[in-house]
Structures are given as structure tokens and as C-alpha cells.
Amino acid sequence: MTKTAMTEPWFITNASLPGRAGRWRIGIAGAHIASVQPQDDAGARDLGPAWDAAGRLVSPGFVDPHLHLDKCLTSQRSPGTASNLDEAIRAVRAIKAGFTVADVAERGRRALRMGLQHGTVSARSNCEVDRSAGFRALEGLQQASREMAAQVDLQLIAFPQEGWFDNPGTLEDGAGEFVAQSLSRGVKVIGGNVNGALWPSKPQDQVDATFALAAAHDCDIDYHLDNADVAHAFTLPCVADKVIAQGWQGRVAVSHIASLAQVSDAQAAQTINRVREADISVCVLPTRIRLTRVMELMEAGVNVACGTDNLRDPFVRFGDADPLKALLLLAQLTFNLKDAGLERLWSCATTNAARMLRLQDYGLAPGCAADLMVIDAHSPAQAILEQSPRLAVFKAGVQVAGPLSLH
């Protein structure tokens, strides 16, 4: 659903807000938040059209920082379930050969709409560019992004799922050149699949190549990094050092970093401190189940975000693009089921994820974009535990999803 923007300022009253006690009144003018004030403020009378939240939770919309929209909703095209990363890559390679621009665009729109119903108003998706897909997947997601622009902001990563270098006779199929060409096709984020347990090439060489591209094109970097449950596939320290040396602090994100959980506690602590110094965002994907040192990263002050990852494809054969489900799974896996822990994890799909995507106008303050969701709960903890319905979702002050009409 998409409604017409209000022509005069309006308000959501009696709202509960994340991390704030009491009830609040949010003023919205055009596409932005105009005011956030305590509900008992004496100047609250006759200010304009208002909707009474009756204590329900009002939050900035979800930000999903890690998706794979190009291959979403393709599980029926692949027989069986891949038992490991190698098999999943090979299964997707076969599927990608049949991609068309229209096919990718249609599935991308469906997935974005699924996320939108759950409150996701900004997202970042990996997009495979390589010999199998060419640039068809990229063109399809760019089309979907244009068509959904009024409802969801979408960033695209040129992603080398099949490895960076060309190593004939191996699984690594030389996608680096396709990533480089994508930067002239409108992509602003360079991807990497840096995994010392998977590719025959040296992880450091891929890191060097991606940082050289980033410097040449002034792009951010978003890696799949160290996605192996072994200590020897550990490139995170190298990435952190490279970020600092190149001055790319705040512009690099890494996902998975599972190997961090396999190295010694002393090496992990030293690396986590270096990651914080480099201002690297870490994205965790709970559907992986075996995670990295999530709480140690958060305790150290590293920016930790949470994504929904794959959606009904050979890697993950279930899902509905709901960040709230990902947060509940993350809470279970990290033993954070008390209110304080749940409140903290809420930021992983909201403010922390927005910081990872470098969204400049995200939040609950005057001047921020009016990208909001109304949830049938009174707190983030209740919303996560009860998987509460999203009653209304707003993008730039316009209702774009939700069963309740606020005006």
C-alpha cells in the first residue's frame, strides 16, 4: 500500500519509544520528523491531525544490512539442500545461468515487499556479478530498486560469491574483474568473499585488490569475511590494519567473521580492539547458527548489526525477510533473553545497522527522516519475544505498509 503524503504537519501521540521512559509525541512535517516531545508537554493541544498510539512502540524502521536479493526465492530451482558452502555455491552457479533481468527484478521486488511488511525501510543487498550471471542480476536489482524507491532505500554490493581470482580447475572463478566493472554501472559498495578455507588464492591478495579499487573509486567495502569455523582462516587482523593504513575508518563492514570464535581468547581480544580502532562494522547473520564472538564485540564498543541474510535459496531454504525473527534467533544464540539484553540487541537491526550503511538522516530526532514503524508492543523486548505485528510502516512520512490506517 502507498498513501498520499499529508499536506500539513501531523502527530503520533502517546507513543512508547526505544530506550526512553514515559509516553512521547512525534511531530511529522513532510518527509521528516519535526519534533519529539514528552506527551505531557503543556503545548500539546490542537497542534494538528494526530493518531493515538495508546502506548504502542514507535521506532525508526528496520534496516536490513545483509541480504542476497539476486538469488532469493529460488530454492525450488535446486534439488535438495546443500550440505556445505562449496555445494551451495555450485548449486547457485547452475541457477544463475538461467537468470534474466526481469526474473531477478520480480523476485527482488517480492522480497523487498516482504521486508517492508515487517518494517524494513532501508536495506543493503549483495549482488553476484561473475561469469555465470554476468550483469543480469545487477541490472535486475537496479530495476527493482528504482521501482521500490518510494518505499525502501536499497544499497547494492558488487559481490564475488565465486571468489576474486581466476584459478582454473578450482571453485574460485575469477569474479574480481566483474566487481571492478560494476563500479561503472552505478554500484557504490565493493564486495569481497575473503575465506582462507575455501579459495586457493591468498586472502591478503583479495584484500589488497579490493582496497585498491575502493581508493580509485571512493567506494565503501562490505566483505563476507572468515566464514569458516577454523582458526587458520583468519584475515580479520589484516583487514583492520589495512583500514587504518588507508584511512578507510567507518567505511568497511564485515559479515560472519566466524573464525574469530576459533582463535585464542588473547588473539581475539587483541583483534577486537583493532577492529574497534578501525571503526569496522560487524554484521552477524543468526541463520548461520554458529556465530562469532557477538557479545565480546559489543562489549568492546564495536558496531554490531544483524541481517536476515539469504531467503529461500540453496544457502538458506526458509525465511520471510523479517528482522524481528532474526533478532529473536540472535537473542537465543547469545543468551540475551532479559529485557536489558533484548533492548541492546534491538539496535543491531536499527541504529547500528543504519550506522553500518552510513545513513545520514536515520533516527528519532528532529530533522531525521520520518521512516517509522508502529509495533503492537510496548517495548523492544516485548516486540522481540512476542514477535509483535507491525501495525503501520512509514517511509518519508507516507504510510507504505501495515494493516492500520493512521489517517
C-alpha positions as CSV (number, residue, x, y, z in Angstrom):
1,M,0.0,0.0,0.0
2,T,1.1,3.6,-0.6
3,K,-0.8,6.6,0.6
4,T,-0.6,10.2,-0.3
5,A,1.7,12.4,1.8
6,M,0.0,14.6,4.4
7,T,-0.1,18.2,3.3
8,E,0.0,19.5,6.9
9,P,2.0,18.6,10.0
10,W,0.6,15.6,11.9
11,F,1.4,13.7,15.0
12,I,1.7,10.2,16.6
13,T,0.8,10.7,20.2
14,N,1.1,8.5,23.4
15,A,4.0,6.6,21.8
16,S,6.5,4.4,23.6
17,L,10.0,4.9,22.3
18,P,13.0,2.5,22.4
19,G,15.2,3.3,25.3
20,R,13.1,6.1,26.7
21,A,10.7,6.1,29.6
22,G,7.2,7.6,29.5
23,R,5.0,8.5,26.6
24,W,6.0,10.7,23.7
25,R,4.5,12.8,20.9
26,I,6.2,12.7,17.5
27,G,5.5,15.6,15.1
28,I,5.9,14.9,11.4
29,A,6.1,17.5,8.7
30,G,6.5,16.4,5.1
31,A,9.2,13.7,4.9
32,H,10.9,14.5,8.2
33,I,10.4,14.3,11.9
34,A,9.7,17.9,13.2
35,S,9.6,17.2,16.9
36,V,9.9,14.6,19.6
37,Q,8.4,15.7,22.9
38,P,7.1,14.2,26.1
39,Q,3.4,13.6,25.8
40,D,2.6,15.7,29.0
41,D,4.1,18.8,27.4
42,A,1.7,21.7,28.0
43,G,1.8,22.8,24.4
44,A,0.3,19.6,23.1
45,R,-3.2,20.9,22.4
46,D,-4.7,21.5,18.9
47,L,-1.5,21.0,17.1
48,G,-2.9,19.2,14.1
49,P,-4.1,15.7,13.0
50,A,-3.0,13.0,15.4
51,W,-3.1,9.3,15.8
52,D,-3.1,7.8,19.4
53,A,-0.5,5.1,19.7
54,A,-2.0,4.1,23.1
55,G,1.4,3.2,24.4
56,R,2.5,1.1,21.5
57,L,6.1,1.1,20.4
58,V,7.1,3.6,17.7
59,S,10.6,3.1,16.4
60,P,12.7,4.1,13.4
61,G,12.1,1.4,10.7
62,F,14.3,-1.6,10.5
63,V,17.5,-1.5,8.4
64,D,18.4,-4.9,6.9
65,P,22.2,-4.6,6.3
66,H,22.8,-8.0,4.7
67,L,20.5,-9.6,2.0
68,H,21.0,-11.7,-1.1
69,L,18.1,-10.5,-3.2
70,D,19.5,-11.7,-6.5
71,K,19.1,-15.4,-5.6
72,C,16.2,-15.1,-3.2
73,L,13.1,-17.3,-3.7
74,T,15.0,-19.8,-5.9
75,S,15.1,-22.8,-3.6
76,Q,12.6,-24.7,-5.8
77,R,15.0,-24.4,-8.7
78,S,17.6,-26.5,-6.9
79,P,17.1,-30.2,-5.8
80,G,17.8,-31.0,-2.2
81,T,19.6,-28.9,0.4
82,A,23.3,-28.0,0.1
83,S,25.3,-29.6,2.9
84,N,28.2,-27.2,2.8
85,L,29.3,-23.9,1.3
86,D,31.0,-25.5,-1.7
87,E,27.8,-27.3,-2.6
88,A,25.7,-24.2,-2.2
89,I,28.0,-22.1,-4.4
90,R,27.8,-24.8,-7.1
91,A,24.0,-25.0,-6.8
92,V,23.6,-21.3,-7.2
93,R,26.1,-21.3,-10.2
94,A,23.7,-23.5,-12.0
95,I,20.7,-21.4,-11.1
96,K,22.4,-18.1,-12.1
97,A,22.9,-19.4,-15.7
98,G,19.1,-19.0,-16.1
99,F,18.8,-15.6,-14.6
100,T,17.1,-12.9,-16.6
101,V,16.9,-9.2,-15.7
102,A,13.1,-9.5,-15.5
103,D,13.3,-12.6,-13.3
104,V,15.7,-11.0,-10.8
105,A,13.7,-7.8,-10.7
106,E,10.5,-9.6,-10.0
107,R,11.9,-11.7,-7.2
108,G,13.8,-8.7,-5.8
109,R,10.5,-6.7,-5.6
110,R,8.7,-9.6,-3.9
111,A,11.4,-9.9,-1.2
112,L,11.6,-6.1,-0.6
113,R,7.8,-6.1,-0.2
114,M,8.1,-8.9,2.3
115,G,10.6,-7.0,4.3
116,L,8.6,-3.8,4.0
117,Q,5.6,-5.5,5.7
118,H,7.9,-6.3,8.6
119,G,9.1,-2.7,8.9
120,T,12.3,-2.7,6.7
121,V,12.6,0.6,5.1
122,S,16.4,0.5,4.2
123,A,18.5,-2.4,3.1
124,R,21.8,-3.5,1.6
125,S,21.9,-6.4,-0.7
126,N,24.8,-8.4,-2.2
127,C,24.5,-9.0,-5.9
128,E,26.6,-11.6,-7.7
129,V,28.5,-10.4,-10.7
130,D,30.5,-13.1,-12.4
131,R,30.8,-15.4,-15.4
132,S,27.6,-17.2,-14.6
133,A,25.3,-14.2,-14.0
134,G,27.2,-11.5,-16.0
135,F,25.5,-8.3,-15.0
136,R,21.9,-9.6,-15.4
137,A,21.4,-9.9,-11.7
138,L,22.8,-6.4,-11.1
139,E,20.5,-4.9,-13.8
140,G,17.5,-6.7,-12.3
141,L,18.1,-5.4,-8.8
142,Q,18.8,-1.9,-10.0
143,Q,15.4,-2.1,-11.7
144,A,13.7,-3.3,-8.5
145,S,15.5,-0.6,-6.5
146,R,14.1,2.1,-8.8
147,E,10.6,0.7,-8.7
148,M,10.6,0.4,-4.9
149,A,12.5,3.7,-4.2
150,A,9.5,5.4,-2.6
151,Q,9.1,2.6,-0.1
152,V,12.6,1.1,0.5
153,D,16.1,2.6,0.2
154,L,18.4,-0.1,-1.3
155,Q,22.1,-0.2,-1.5
156,L,23.8,-2.8,-3.7
157,I,27.1,-4.6,-3.2
158,A,29.0,-6.0,-6.2
159,F,29.7,-9.4,-4.7
160,P,32.2,-12.0,-5.9
161,Q,30.4,-15.1,-4.5
162,E,32.7,-17.4,-6.6
163,G,36.0,-15.9,-5.5
164,W,38.1,-13.0,-6.7
165,F,40.8,-14.6,-8.9
166,D,40.7,-16.9,-11.9
167,N,42.1,-20.3,-10.8
168,P,41.2,-22.8,-13.5
169,G,40.3,-26.3,-12.1
170,T,39.1,-24.9,-8.8
171,L,35.9,-23.4,-7.4
172,E,37.4,-19.9,-7.5
173,D,36.1,-18.5,-10.8
174,G,37.6,-15.0,-11.1
175,A,34.7,-12.6,-10.3
176,G,37.1,-9.7,-9.3
177,E,37.0,-8.3,-12.8
178,F,33.2,-8.2,-12.8
179,V,33.2,-6.4,-9.5
180,A,35.6,-3.8,-10.9
181,Q,33.3,-3.3,-14.0
182,S,30.2,-2.9,-11.8
183,L,31.6,0.3,-10.4
184,S,31.0,2.0,-13.7
185,R,27.4,0.6,-13.6
186,G,26.3,2.6,-10.6
187,V,27.4,0.3,-7.7
188,K,28.8,2.2,-4.7
189,V,29.9,-0.7,-2.4
190,I,32.7,-3.2,-3.3
191,G,32.1,-6.7,-2.0
192,G,34.5,-9.5,-1.2
193,N,34.3,-13.1,-0.3
194,V,37.5,-13.5,1.7
195,N,37.8,-17.0,3.0
196,G,41.1,-18.7,3.5
197,A,39.5,-22.1,4.0
198,L,37.7,-22.0,0.6
199,W,39.9,-20.4,-2.1
200,P,43.3,-21.4,-3.3
201,S,44.3,-17.8,-3.6
202,K,45.8,-15.8,-0.8
203,P,43.2,-13.8,1.3
204,Q,45.6,-10.9,1.6
205,D,45.7,-10.5,-2.2
206,Q,42.0,-10.1,-2.4
207,V,42.1,-7.5,0.5
208,D,44.7,-5.6,-1.4
209,A,42.8,-5.7,-4.6
210,T,39.5,-4.5,-3.1
211,F,41.2,-1.7,-1.2
212,A,42.9,-0.5,-4.4
213,L,39.5,-0.4,-6.1
214,A,38.0,1.4,-3.1
215,A,40.7,4.1,-3.2
216,A,40.4,4.5,-7.0
217,H,36.6,4.9,-7.0
218,D,36.0,6.3,-3.5
219,C,33.8,3.3,-2.6
220,D,32.9,1.6,0.7
221,I,33.7,-2.1,1.2
222,D,31.5,-4.9,2.6
223,Y,33.1,-8.3,3.0
224,H,32.0,-11.8,3.6
225,L,35.0,-12.5,5.8
226,D,36.4,-15.6,7.5
227,N,33.2,-17.6,7.1
228,A,34.7,-20.8,8.3
229,D,34.8,-22.5,11.7
230,V,38.5,-22.9,11.7
231,A,41.3,-20.7,13.2
232,H,43.6,-20.7,10.2
233,A,41.1,-18.8,8.0
234,F,41.6,-15.6,9.9
235,T,42.1,-12.5,7.9
236,L,40.3,-10.0,10.1
237,P,43.5,-8.6,11.7
238,C,44.9,-7.9,8.2
239,V,41.6,-6.1,7.2
240,A,41.7,-3.9,10.3
241,D,45.3,-3.0,9.7
242,K,44.5,-2.2,6.1
243,V,41.6,0.0,7.0
244,I,43.7,2.1,9.3
245,A,46.6,2.3,6.9
246,Q,44.4,3.5,4.1
247,G,42.3,5.8,6.2
248,W,39.0,3.9,5.5
249,Q,37.7,4.0,9.1
250,G,33.9,3.8,9.2
251,R,33.7,2.7,5.5
252,V,34.2,-1.0,5.9
253,A,31.8,-3.7,7.1
254,V,32.5,-7.4,7.6
255,S,30.0,-10.2,7.9
256,H,30.3,-13.6,9.6
257,I,33.9,-13.5,10.9
258,A,33.2,-16.9,12.3
259,S,37.0,-17.7,12.7
260,L,37.2,-15.1,15.4
261,A,35.4,-17.6,17.6
262,Q,38.1,-20.2,16.9
263,V,41.3,-18.3,17.8
264,S,42.6,-18.0,21.3
265,D,41.0,-15.5,23.7
266,A,44.1,-13.4,23.8
267,Q,44.3,-13.2,20.0
268,A,40.6,-12.5,19.8
269,A,40.8,-9.6,22.4
270,Q,43.7,-8.0,20.5
271,T,41.9,-8.3,17.2
272,I,38.6,-6.9,18.6
273,N,40.4,-3.9,19.9
274,R,41.9,-3.3,16.5
275,V,38.5,-3.7,14.8
276,R,37.1,-1.0,17.1
277,E,40.1,1.3,16.4
278,A,39.4,0.8,12.6
279,D,35.7,1.5,13.1
280,I,34.7,-1.6,11.2
281,S,31.1,-2.6,11.4
282,V,30.4,-6.3,12.0
283,C,27.2,-7.9,10.6
284,V,26.1,-11.1,12.2
285,L,23.7,-13.5,10.5
286,P,21.8,-15.6,13.0
287,T,20.6,-18.2,10.5
288,R,24.2,-19.4,10.4
289,I,23.7,-20.6,14.0
290,R,27.4,-20.9,14.8
291,L,28.2,-17.3,15.3
292,T,31.3,-15.2,16.1
293,R,32.1,-13.5,19.4
294,V,29.0,-11.3,19.3
295,M,28.8,-10.1,22.9
296,E,32.6,-9.6,23.2
297,L,32.4,-7.3,20.1
298,M,29.5,-5.4,21.5
299,E,31.1,-5.1,25.0
300,A,34.3,-3.7,23.3
301,G,32.2,-1.0,21.6
302,V,32.3,-2.4,18.1
303,N,29.3,-1.5,15.9
304,V,27.4,-4.8,15.5
305,A,24.5,-5.1,13.1
306,C,22.1,-8.0,12.4
307,G,20.9,-9.1,9.0
308,T,18.4,-11.6,7.6
309,D,20.9,-13.0,5.0
310,N,19.6,-15.5,2.4
311,L,16.0,-16.0,1.7
312,R,14.7,-19.4,0.3
313,D,17.7,-20.2,-1.8
314,P,20.2,-23.1,-1.8
315,F,22.1,-21.5,1.1
316,V,19.1,-20.9,3.4
317,R,15.8,-22.6,2.4
318,F,13.5,-20.7,4.6
319,G,12.7,-17.2,5.8
320,D,10.4,-14.2,5.2
321,A,12.9,-11.2,5.4
322,D,11.7,-10.3,8.9
323,P,14.4,-8.7,11.1
324,L,12.3,-9.3,14.2
325,K,12.7,-13.1,13.7
326,A,16.5,-12.6,13.2
327,L,16.7,-10.7,16.4
328,L,14.9,-13.4,18.4
329,L,17.2,-16.0,17.0
330,L,20.2,-13.8,17.8
331,A,18.8,-13.4,21.3
332,Q,18.5,-17.1,21.8
333,L,22.0,-17.9,20.4
334,T,23.7,-15.2,22.6
335,F,21.6,-15.9,25.7
336,N,20.1,-12.4,25.8
337,L,16.5,-13.0,26.8
338,K,16.3,-10.5,29.7
339,D,14.9,-7.1,28.9
340,A,18.2,-5.2,29.1
341,G,19.8,-7.6,26.6
342,L,16.9,-7.6,24.2
343,E,16.8,-3.8,24.3
344,R,20.5,-3.8,23.4
345,L,20.1,-6.2,20.5
346,W,17.3,-4.0,19.1
347,S,19.9,-1.6,18.0
348,C,21.5,-4.3,15.8
349,A,18.6,-4.0,13.3
350,T,18.0,-0.3,13.8
351,T,20.6,2.3,14.8
352,N,23.7,0.0,14.4
353,A,22.6,-1.2,11.0
354,A,21.9,2.3,9.9
355,R,25.4,3.3,11.0
356,M,26.9,0.4,9.0
357,L,25.1,1.7,5.9
358,R,26.2,5.2,6.7
359,L,22.6,6.5,6.6
360,Q,22.8,10.2,7.5
361,D,19.2,11.0,8.4
362,Y,18.2,7.9,10.4
363,G,16.8,8.2,13.9
364,L,14.2,9.6,16.3
365,A,15.1,13.2,16.4
366,P,14.0,16.4,14.7
367,G,15.4,16.5,11.2
368,C,15.6,12.8,10.8
369,A,13.7,11.1,8.0
370,A,10.1,10.1,9.0
371,D,10.9,6.4,8.4
372,L,9.0,4.8,11.2
373,M,7.1,1.7,12.3
374,V,4.3,1.3,14.8
375,I,4.5,-2.1,16.6
376,D,1.8,-3.8,18.7
377,A,4.1,-3.9,21.7
378,H,5.1,-1.5,24.5
379,S,8.9,-2.1,24.3
380,P,11.6,-3.7,22.1
381,A,11.9,-6.6,24.5
382,Q,8.2,-7.4,24.2
383,A,8.3,-7.0,20.4
384,I,11.2,-9.5,20.1
385,L,9.8,-12.1,22.5
386,E,6.2,-11.9,21.2
387,Q,7.1,-11.3,17.6
388,S,4.6,-8.5,17.6
389,P,2.8,-7.4,14.5
390,R,3.9,-4.2,12.6
391,L,0.8,-2.1,12.5
392,A,2.0,0.7,10.3
393,V,5.2,1.4,8.4
394,F,6.1,4.9,7.1
395,K,8.6,6.0,4.6
396,A,9.4,9.7,4.3
397,G,6.2,10.4,6.3
398,V,3.9,8.3,4.0
399,Q,2.4,5.1,5.1
400,V,3.7,2.3,2.9
401,A,2.7,-0.9,4.8
402,G,0.6,-2.1,7.7
403,P,-3.0,-3.1,8.4
404,L,-3.9,0.0,10.4
405,S,-4.6,3.3,8.6
406,L,-3.3,6.1,10.8
407,H,-5.1,8.9,8.8
